[in-house]
Amino acid sequence: MRRDRRTILDRFDELERTVDNFFEDIFSLEPMWDIREESLKPLYEIKKGRETIVLLIDLPYVKKEAIQLRVEEKSVDVSADLIQPIRFDRWGSAQRECDFKRLWATIPLPCEVNSDRCLAKFSGGVLTVELPKKTKAKAIKID
């Protein structure tokens, strides 16, 4: 029978880190729109694998030809003009109205990637970007 070597204190430390990360994510949220630029921030998901990072970006009302994608070592910039504007009307104590005409975001990556070997595919309103992780190991020739 195998015993788990982690103590109860280790588990509490792990739980505390998880809760801290959760609240850090909530309170560090930036707005999902920029009225001056008439742009919305698209929703995205980052999936981490052993050798790659897969980035899924939701780009509704966008044609493939309108997407601009730039990959750097630690971030991905994506922008696209919308086929038709998305109208936001808010009624209440102050009336506000805005037409959003594009989607735009700079997405931070959890680790460095090799920007020369990235692949991107757009299907069903979702842009899938496969980003190979940058390897730090280097082969050394032995004499």
N, C-alpha and C positions, 0 to 999 in steps of 0.2 A: 504494500500500500504506500502510495506516494504522498508525502506531506507537503502542503503549501508553505514555503519558507517565509512568505510575507506575514508580517505581524499585523495586528489590528491597527497599530499606529501608522504603518505603511498604507493601509487601506484608507484611513482617515486623511492622510496627506494627499492621496490620489483624488479622493472625493473633494477635498478643499480646492485643489488645482482645477478640477472640472467645474466647480461652482464659480470660482474666480474667472475662468475663461468665459463662461456663459455670461456673467454680468459685464465683463469687459467688452464682449461683442455687442451686447445690447446698448450700453451707454456710449460706445464709440461709433454708433451708426451715423453716417452722413446722409443728407437728404437724397431722396431718389429722383430729384428733378432739379433743373436750373431754369427758372423762368426767363432770365435775361437771354440765355442761349437757346431757349425753346427746345430743350432736350430732356429726355428721360434716361435714367440709368437702367439698363436691362438686368433682369434676374440672371444669375449664373450659379453654377455648382462646380466645385473642384473635387475630382476623385484622384486620390494618390495611389499609385502602384509602386512596385519595387523599382522599375526602371523608367517609368513615364508618369506624367501627370496628364489627366484628361480633363479638359475644361469644356463644360456645356453652357452655352450662352443662348438665352431665349430671345429671339429677334422676330417678333410677330410683325406683320405688315411691312416686310422688307423683301426686296429682290436681291438675289445673289450678287448681281453686278454692282449694287449700291454699297456693299460691305467693304470697309477698309480695316485691315487687320495688321497690327505691328507687334512683333514679339521681341522683347528684350530679355536679358538674363533673369530679372526678378519681377517682371510685370508684362501684361498684355494690354495693348490699347485697341479698342474696337469702336467703330462708329459706322452708322448707316442712316441714310435718309429714309424716312417712312414713305410708303406708297401714298398714304393719305394722312393728314394730321389727326392726332388724337386730341379731342377737345375735353378740357376740364372746366366744369362749371361748379361753382360753390356758392350756395345761398346760405345766408345766416346774418350775423351781425355786420359782416362786410361781404359785399359781392365781389367775387374774383372769377376771372375768366382767362383761360390761356389755351393756345393751340400748340401742342408739342409736335415738332416736325422731324426730329431725329432721335436716335438712340446713341448714347455715348458713355464709355466707361474706361477707366484705367483699373485693371484688376491685378492686385498684388498676388504673387505666387509664393507658395510655402518654401520653395528652394530654388536654386539657380537651375536654369534649363539651357539646353543647346539650341539656340534660336535658328541655327542653319539647317536643322533636320526636322522641323515641325511640319505637321500635316493638318489640313483643315478641310472639313466637309460641311456643306449646308444642305439640310433636308428637313422638310416639314416645319420650317420656322425656327429650327434649332441649329446653331453653329457648333460643331464639335471640333475642338482643337486638341491634337495629340502632341504633347511636349516632352521630348526625351530629357531626362534629368542629366545634368552636367556631371560627368565623372571626375573625381578628384585624383583617382589613381592613374599612374602613368607606367607604361611598360619600360623596363630598363634593360638594355642590351648587356649581356654578360660576356666579357672577353675571356 
